[in-house]
Amino acid sequence: MATYEDWYKADKKDPVKQILESLLKGGKYIRNPIGRGEKVAELTQFSDISFTKAFWSIFEQETIKRFLKFVSSSVDVCTTILVPSKDILIEGSNGLVQLKPPFSDEIGYSPIPVTLLSFKRRDGQQLNGAFSQRCVICPPSSGLIVHIHGGGFVSQSVKSHEMYLRHFARDLDVPIISIEYTHAPEGPFPRAFDECLFVYAWALNNLQLLGTTAEKIVFFGDSAGGNIVLSVALK
C-alpha cells in the first residue's frame, strides 16, 4: 500500500514515467520497515475513497487481468447474464411471495450483471460470452455455487476474483454464479444486499439457464461479500 501511493500520485499521462517514479520512490519502504508501517497507518486513517477504490481495484488493471486469465484454469463457460428488473414470484414458507427488484433514488431500477462460470458446458446454459470451442454439452449439475465478491462495498468486481473462481469451477465441477452488485457510495445501503437477494430468487426460477437442478446450493464470499452472504442467509 505504501509503495502504491507513489504510483497513484505519479503522472498518469506518462505510464512509463509513472512506473519508474513508483519504483524509485517506493524502494525506500523496502529498506525502512518502520517508515513503511507509519505510511500504511497514515493511509489507512486518512485516505479518501478514490485512493481506497484504486488500491483495492489493482487487479482490475488490464495488464494484470490478462496475466491472471492466462495463468488461470480454462472453463467451458464464462458468460455474463443480465438479471432483469422485473418482479419475481418465489415459493416461501407461507406460499408464493412477490419480490420486487432493487430500487434506490440514486440509480432507480437497473439490471444486475451476473457471471456464470462452468468447467463443463451443461444443458440449458446459454453462450453469450467467452466459452471453449471444444466443449461437449453435459447433463445439469446437482449443485450451484453463489459467489459474492469483497472490496469493502466500494470496489472490486467479479473480474478481480475470476482467477480462483475458475479453479473452483474446475475442482468442484459445479456451476458458479458471481454477482456484480452495485458499489457504494453510488448505490448506498442496502442496495448491494437487495441485489444479491434478488439474484438468488431469480436463480431459483432460472435453474435450467444456469445448468443445474440446485439440489444443493452453497453461498460464499470474502470480506464485504461474506457480510452480504450472511445477511442473505439470515433473510
C-alpha beads as a LAMMPS data file, in Angstrom:
LAMMPS data file: protein, C-alpha beads

235 atoms
234 bonds

1 atom types
1 bond types

-500.0 500.0 xlo xhi
-500.0 500.0 ylo yhi
-500.0 500.0 zlo zhi

Masses

1 110.0

Atoms # bond

1 1 1 0.000 0.000 0.000
2 1 1 2.826 2.381 0.863
3 1 1 4.537 1.865 -2.500
4 1 1 1.233 2.021 -4.352
5 1 1 0.646 5.579 -3.109
6 1 1 3.694 6.773 -5.082
7 1 1 2.357 5.090 -8.214
8 1 1 -1.115 6.535 -7.594
9 1 1 0.199 10.105 -7.271
10 1 1 2.641 9.895 -10.180
11 1 1 1.967 11.372 -13.626
12 1 1 -0.690 9.100 -15.159
13 1 1 -0.330 10.740 -18.567
14 1 1 3.047 9.029 -18.964
15 1 1 2.720 5.337 -17.880
16 1 1 6.467 4.660 -18.184
17 1 1 7.323 7.670 -16.041
18 1 1 4.629 6.645 -13.577
19 1 1 6.125 3.167 -13.131
20 1 1 9.719 4.451 -12.871
21 1 1 8.812 7.070 -10.272
22 1 1 6.926 4.476 -8.270
23 1 1 9.863 2.055 -8.324
24 1 1 12.395 4.746 -7.396
25 1 1 10.365 6.261 -4.586
26 1 1 8.845 3.019 -3.364
27 1 1 12.214 1.416 -2.758
28 1 1 12.624 3.421 0.432
29 1 1 9.835 1.415 2.087
30 1 1 11.636 -1.875 1.388
31 1 1 14.698 -0.624 3.274
32 1 1 12.714 1.035 6.058
33 1 1 10.031 -1.202 7.624
34 1 1 9.243 1.396 10.319
35 1 1 8.620 4.055 7.689
36 1 1 6.515 1.572 5.731
37 1 1 4.383 0.827 8.772
38 1 1 3.892 4.514 9.510
39 1 1 2.865 5.210 5.915
40 1 1 0.382 2.311 5.891
41 1 1 -1.106 3.561 9.183
42 1 1 -1.402 7.063 7.733
43 1 1 -3.056 5.837 4.551
44 1 1 -5.444 3.596 6.481
45 1 1 -6.651 6.511 8.591
46 1 1 -6.670 9.430 6.172
47 1 1 -7.013 8.159 2.579
48 1 1 -10.040 9.318 0.614
49 1 1 -12.478 6.961 -1.095
50 1 1 -10.860 7.398 -4.530
51 1 1 -7.486 6.089 -3.283
52 1 1 -9.162 3.196 -1.467
53 1 1 -11.091 2.200 -4.575
54 1 1 -7.982 2.426 -6.740
55 1 1 -5.880 0.319 -4.362
56 1 1 -8.488 -2.388 -3.897
57 1 1 -9.068 -2.466 -7.646
58 1 1 -5.429 -3.050 -8.544
59 1 1 -6.344 -6.390 -10.143
60 1 1 -8.759 -4.552 -12.438
61 1 1 -5.864 -3.167 -14.475
62 1 1 -5.937 -4.568 -17.987
63 1 1 -2.379 -5.945 -17.947
64 1 1 -2.947 -7.797 -14.681
65 1 1 -6.325 -9.130 -15.831
66 1 1 -4.747 -10.555 -18.984
67 1 1 -1.976 -12.205 -16.984
68 1 1 -4.386 -13.726 -14.456
69 1 1 -6.598 -15.056 -17.227
70 1 1 -3.547 -16.596 -18.902
71 1 1 -2.463 -18.488 -15.761
72 1 1 -5.943 -19.436 -14.508
73 1 1 -7.904 -22.583 -15.307
74 1 1 -9.743 -22.917 -18.603
75 1 1 -13.518 -23.266 -18.363
76 1 1 -16.077 -24.143 -20.995
77 1 1 -18.459 -21.364 -19.946
78 1 1 -17.678 -17.852 -18.733
79 1 1 -20.581 -15.649 -19.690
80 1 1 -22.443 -12.598 -18.385
81 1 1 -26.180 -12.717 -17.742
82 1 1 -28.253 -9.610 -17.029
83 1 1 -30.894 -10.265 -14.385
84 1 1 -33.861 -8.106 -15.460
85 1 1 -35.574 -5.608 -13.159
86 1 1 -38.912 -7.403 -13.070
87 1 1 -40.984 -8.703 -10.180
88 1 1 -40.263 -12.304 -9.154
89 1 1 -42.622 -14.849 -7.650
90 1 1 -40.830 -17.238 -5.326
91 1 1 -42.065 -20.048 -3.110
92 1 1 -41.922 -19.079 0.554
93 1 1 -42.785 -20.903 3.780
94 1 1 -46.330 -19.496 3.596
95 1 1 -46.862 -19.770 -0.151
96 1 1 -45.849 -17.594 -3.076
97 1 1 -44.034 -14.344 -2.305
98 1 1 -43.666 -11.458 -4.753
99 1 1 -40.195 -9.938 -4.689
100 1 1 -39.717 -6.522 -6.284
101 1 1 -36.413 -5.577 -7.973
102 1 1 -33.983 -3.357 -6.038
103 1 1 -34.617 0.376 -6.254
104 1 1 -32.802 3.444 -4.951
105 1 1 -33.268 7.146 -5.656
106 1 1 -29.687 7.454 -6.930
107 1 1 -29.930 4.689 -9.565
108 1 1 -33.569 3.685 -9.858
109 1 1 -34.154 0.236 -11.320
110 1 1 -31.262 -1.415 -13.132
111 1 1 -30.430 -4.924 -14.455
112 1 1 -27.918 -6.825 -12.320
113 1 1 -24.942 -8.425 -14.128
114 1 1 -24.128 -11.980 -13.100
115 1 1 -21.175 -14.010 -14.372
116 1 1 -21.792 -17.718 -14.934
117 1 1 -18.727 -19.973 -14.853
118 1 1 -18.829 -23.681 -15.550
119 1 1 -15.940 -26.049 -16.157
120 1 1 -18.216 -28.106 -18.421
121 1 1 -20.958 -26.721 -20.596
122 1 1 -24.203 -28.090 -19.222
123 1 1 -27.609 -28.496 -20.785
124 1 1 -29.548 -25.214 -20.727
125 1 1 -26.578 -22.898 -20.408
126 1 1 -26.586 -20.108 -22.979
127 1 1 -23.322 -18.964 -24.535
128 1 1 -23.300 -15.194 -24.991
129 1 1 -19.768 -14.721 -23.691
130 1 1 -16.415 -16.499 -23.626
131 1 1 -16.544 -20.272 -23.970
132 1 1 -14.450 -23.159 -25.177
133 1 1 -14.922 -24.436 -28.720
134 1 1 -14.119 -27.965 -27.529
135 1 1 -16.975 -28.215 -25.062
136 1 1 -19.490 -31.054 -25.056
137 1 1 -22.923 -30.493 -23.523
138 1 1 -23.255 -32.375 -20.222
139 1 1 -26.325 -33.045 -18.038
140 1 1 -27.274 -30.390 -15.461
141 1 1 -25.272 -30.361 -12.251
142 1 1 -26.980 -31.132 -8.956
143 1 1 -25.243 -28.214 -7.258
144 1 1 -24.888 -24.449 -7.579
145 1 1 -22.422 -22.019 -6.007
146 1 1 -23.409 -18.393 -5.469
147 1 1 -20.391 -16.100 -5.047
148 1 1 -20.393 -12.522 -3.737
149 1 1 -17.075 -10.706 -4.029
150 1 1 -15.396 -8.483 -1.447
151 1 1 -13.984 -4.994 -1.744
152 1 1 -15.227 -3.002 1.235
153 1 1 -18.583 -2.458 -0.509
154 1 1 -16.893 0.230 -2.649
155 1 1 -14.601 -1.539 -5.127
156 1 1 -13.527 -4.715 -6.939
157 1 1 -15.666 -6.830 -9.215
158 1 1 -16.207 -10.361 -10.452
159 1 1 -13.103 -9.941 -12.643
160 1 1 -10.989 -9.293 -9.530
161 1 1 -11.902 -12.778 -8.283
162 1 1 -12.254 -14.673 -11.537
163 1 1 -8.918 -16.483 -11.258
164 1 1 -9.824 -18.522 -8.182
165 1 1 -13.446 -18.875 -9.329
166 1 1 -12.172 -20.645 -12.441
167 1 1 -10.162 -23.022 -10.245
168 1 1 -13.211 -23.660 -8.063
169 1 1 -15.368 -24.341 -11.123
170 1 1 -12.821 -26.889 -12.311
171 1 1 -12.090 -28.588 -8.978
172 1 1 -15.700 -28.724 -7.768
173 1 1 -17.249 -29.260 -11.221
174 1 1 -20.275 -27.172 -10.234
175 1 1 -21.665 -24.057 -11.978
176 1 1 -20.819 -20.797 -10.210
177 1 1 -22.674 -17.508 -10.454
178 1 1 -20.857 -14.405 -9.225
179 1 1 -22.915 -11.262 -8.618
180 1 1 -21.763 -7.833 -9.848
181 1 1 -23.585 -5.829 -7.197
182 1 1 -23.622 -2.009 -7.137
183 1 1 -20.906 -0.322 -5.088
184 1 1 -21.310 2.423 -2.525
185 1 1 -21.499 5.391 -2.490
186 1 1 -23.271 5.272 -5.889
187 1 1 -25.556 2.559 -4.526
188 1 1 -25.964 3.221 -0.782
189 1 1 -27.024 0.550 1.715
190 1 1 -28.993 -1.678 1.369
191 1 1 -28.660 -1.680 -2.449
192 1 1 -25.902 -4.344 -2.603
193 1 1 -27.770 -6.666 -0.227
194 1 1 -31.064 -6.198 -2.075
195 1 1 -29.427 -7.016 -5.404
196 1 1 -27.809 -10.213 -4.113
197 1 1 -31.056 -11.396 -2.528
198 1 1 -32.918 -10.622 -5.758
199 1 1 -30.373 -12.558 -7.866
200 1 1 -30.727 -15.565 -5.564
201 1 1 -34.512 -15.508 -6.039
202 1 1 -34.056 -15.108 -9.794
203 1 1 -31.636 -18.061 -9.862
204 1 1 -34.187 -20.320 -8.175
205 1 1 -36.602 -19.527 -11.013
206 1 1 -33.988 -19.988 -13.761
207 1 1 -32.057 -23.108 -12.787
208 1 1 -32.120 -24.571 -16.300
209 1 1 -30.434 -21.451 -17.672
210 1 1 -27.645 -21.986 -15.136
211 1 1 -27.225 -25.672 -15.966
212 1 1 -28.209 -27.039 -12.572
213 1 1 -31.027 -28.678 -10.634
214 1 1 -29.731 -26.918 -7.492
215 1 1 -30.379 -29.780 -5.102
216 1 1 -27.504 -28.268 -3.137
217 1 1 -26.753 -24.538 -3.088
218 1 1 -23.670 -23.058 -1.429
219 1 1 -23.109 -19.340 -0.805
220 1 1 -19.637 -17.985 -0.279
221 1 1 -17.932 -14.622 -0.276
222 1 1 -14.918 -12.818 1.110
223 1 1 -14.784 -9.701 3.269
224 1 1 -17.743 -7.487 2.318
225 1 1 -19.055 -10.377 0.226
226 1 1 -19.050 -12.610 3.303
227 1 1 -21.075 -9.973 5.118
228 1 1 -23.694 -9.974 2.355
229 1 1 -23.718 -13.792 2.236
230 1 1 -24.575 -13.939 5.940
231 1 1 -27.273 -11.272 5.535
232 1 1 -28.898 -13.093 2.608
233 1 1 -28.798 -16.381 4.531
234 1 1 -30.490 -14.782 7.533
235 1 1 -33.136 -13.217 5.306

Bonds

1 1 1 2
2 1 2 3
3 1 3 4
4 1 4 5
5 1 5 6
6 1 6 7
7 1 7 8
8 1 8 9
9 1 9 10
10 1 10 11
11 1 11 12
12 1 12 13
13 1 13 14
14 1 14 15
15 1 15 16
16 1 16 17
17 1 17 18
18 1 18 19
19 1 19 20
20 1 20 21
21 1 21 22
22 1 22 23
23 1 23 24
24 1 24 25
25 1 25 26
26 1 26 27
27 1 27 28
28 1 28 29
29 1 29 30
30 1 30 31
31 1 31 32
32 1 32 33
33 1 33 34
34 1 34 35
35 1 35 36
36 1 36 37
37 1 37 38
38 1 38 39
39 1 39 40
40 1 40 41
41 1 41 42
42 1 42 43
43 1 43 44
44 1 44 45
45 1 45 46
46 1 46 47
47 1 47 48
48 1 48 49
49 1 49 50
50 1 50 51
51 1 51 52
52 1 52 53
53 1 53 54
54 1 54 55
55 1 55 56
56 1 56 57
57 1 57 58
58 1 58 59
59 1 59 60
60 1 60 61
61 1 61 62
62 1 62 63
63 1 63 64
64 1 64 65
65 1 65 66
66 1 66 67
67 1 67 68
68 1 68 69
69 1 69 70
70 1 70 71
71 1 71 72
72 1 72 73
73 1 73 74
74 1 74 75
75 1 75 76
76 1 76 77
77 1 77 78
78 1 78 79
79 1 79 80
80 1 80 81
81 1 81 82
82 1 82 83
83 1 83 84
84 1 84 85
85 1 85 86
86 1 86 87
87 1 87 88
88 1 88 89
89 1 89 90
90 1 90 91
91 1 91 92
92 1 92 93
93 1 93 94
94 1 94 95
95 1 95 96
96 1 96 97
97 1 97 98
98 1 98 99
99 1 99 100
100 1 100 101
101 1 101 102
102 1 102 103
103 1 103 104
104 1 104 105
105 1 105 106
106 1 106 107
107 1 107 108
108 1 108 109
109 1 109 110
110 1 110 111
111 1 111 112
112 1 112 113
113 1 113 114
114 1 114 115
115 1 115 116
116 1 116 117
117 1 117 118
118 1 118 119
119 1 119 120
120 1 120 121
121 1 121 122
122 1 122 123
123 1 123 124
124 1 124 125
125 1 125 126
126 1 126 127
127 1 127 128
128 1 128 129
129 1 129 130
130 1 130 131
131 1 131 132
132 1 132 133
133 1 133 134
134 1 134 135
135 1 135 136
136 1 136 137
137 1 137 138
138 1 138 139
139 1 139 140
140 1 140 141
141 1 141 142
142 1 142 143
143 1 143 144
144 1 144 145
145 1 145 146
146 1 146 147
147 1 147 148
148 1 148 149
149 1 149 150
150 1 150 151
151 1 151 152
152 1 152 153
153 1 153 154
154 1 154 155
155 1 155 156
156 1 156 157
157 1 157 158
158 1 158 159
159 1 159 160
160 1 160 161
161 1 161 162
162 1 162 163
163 1 163 164
164 1 164 165
165 1 165 166
166 1 166 167
167 1 167 168
168 1 168 169
169 1 169 170
170 1 170 171
171 1 171 172
172 1 172 173
173 1 173 174
174 1 174 175
175 1 175 176
176 1 176 177
177 1 177 178
178 1 178 179
179 1 179 180
180 1 180 181
181 1 181 182
182 1 182 183
183 1 183 184
184 1 184 185
185 1 185 186
186 1 186 187
187 1 187 188
188 1 188 189
189 1 189 190
190 1 190 191
191 1 191 192
192 1 192 193
193 1 193 194
194 1 194 195
195 1 195 196
196 1 196 197
197 1 197 198
198 1 198 199
199 1 199 200
200 1 200 201
201 1 201 202
202 1 202 203
203 1 203 204
204 1 204 205
205 1 205 206
206 1 206 207
207 1 207 208
208 1 208 209
209 1 209 210
210 1 210 211
211 1 211 212
212 1 212 213
213 1 213 214
214 1 214 215
215 1 215 216
216 1 216 217
217 1 217 218
218 1 218 219
219 1 219 220
220 1 220 221
221 1 221 222
222 1 222 223
223 1 223 224
224 1 224 225
225 1 225 226
226 1 226 227
227 1 227 228
228 1 228 229
229 1 229 230
230 1 230 231
231 1 231 232
232 1 232 233
233 1 233 234
234 1 234 235
